[in-house]
Amino acid sequence: MAAFLIWLLLLVVCWPLALAALLLYPIVWLLLLPFRLVGIAVGGVFAFLKAILFLPARLLGARPSSA
């Protein structure tokens, strides 16, 4: 909602820039999509490594941490 209100303010102040932002947003989103996918994959790898490192403690009966 805040982003929409900021865009409306930009539309009132400088409408060509607001229209350019509106048209360029999908292109920028598509360009940043691979980085988002890499971030998800790296997060999954770190979660997997954490699970492997804490497996012996879990097998010995330690309670899982909240983090």
N, C-alpha and C positions, 0 to 999 in steps of 0.2 A: 504494500500500500504506500509506503514511504517513497519507494522508487517511482511509482506512478505520479505522486504529488510533486516530486522533484522534476519529473519530466514535464508535467503541466506548467510548472513555473518556468522551465526552460522554453517551453512553447510560447509562453506569453512574452518572455524577454527577448528571445532570439529564435524565431520559428524555423529558419533554414537549418540551424544547427540541431534543433530538436528533430526535424524530419530526417536529417542525415543520420542522427543517432538511431532513430527508429528503423531506418533501412539497413544500417550497418550491423545492428545487434545480432541478427541471425548468422551473418557471415563470421563475426567474431566468435560466436558460440560454437560454430562448426570448426573453426580453427583451433579453439581451446579444448575441444572434445578429446583428442588423443592424449593430452596432458592429464585430463581428468581420469581417463581410463588407466593410464600408467600409474597415477596416484592410487587408484583402487587396487591395482595389482600389487604394488609395493606394500600397501597396507595389509593385504592378504598374506604376503610372504612374511612380513614381520609378525603377524598373528600366528602363523604356522610355526615360525621359529620359537616364539614364546611358548607355544603349546609343547613343542619338543623339549625345550629347556626345563619346563616345570613338570614334565611327565613323571620323573622319578619321585618328586616330592608328593605328587598327587597319588601315586601308587603306594607310598608309605603312609598315607592317611592325613596329610596336611590339608587344612581348609583352604579353598581358593581365595585369592586376594580380590579385593573389590576393584582394583585398577585394571 
